[in-house]
């Protein structure tokens, strides 16, 4: 069975602070994919990043960066110099084709960035 | 142009009724999905469907049934609605490259908020 744990249910920071959202996953498969999605207050789900299990290279996209470590089964997400517009619920998700093409989502982390 | 659209955006109905939520994608994707997001924001896959196969999450009651008139549409039909069905339902789609659906990200619709009274 697959499982994704986002232990931080809520995080509150002040604008310009850096913040890291944790994601720990469990799977027995050697081939799998990891995702992060953002859900702003408006409710839509916005794709942020996808990583496959063979690519442990960290990625940076503007103020966003992701740290994938297979040794600890973690795929953490860092926002540098946070902004109020980053306030949202962030979801980490895990998928593999053995699970019938279904994504397993973590419980989400609500990030509140205060001015 | 909206990539994945859902109608209606809001749906209020009484227990016991039957209702449908429509989903359309104009991305040419092969696989479509339905998710349920409960009041605590927990997202759960309900169905995965392409023109070859329907995968059902075993925890989904059989009152829920996806119906696909064509590749661009996957509607969700719910029979005998219950209070616990109140949630936001998201439709999504993705490409399917030789069965490796997760080689591509899923694009989500705006969601349909269902309230059962």
Interface residues (C-beta under 8 A of the other chain):
Chain A: X32 X33 X35 X37 X39 X43 X44 X45 X46 X47 X50 X52 X89 X91 X93 X95 X96 X97 X100 X101 X102 X103 X104 X105 X107 X108 X110
Chain B: X31 X33 X40 X41 X42 X43 X44 X45 X48 X50 X55 X57 X88 X90 X92 X96 X99 X100 X101 X102 X103 X104 X105 X106 X107 X108 X110 X111
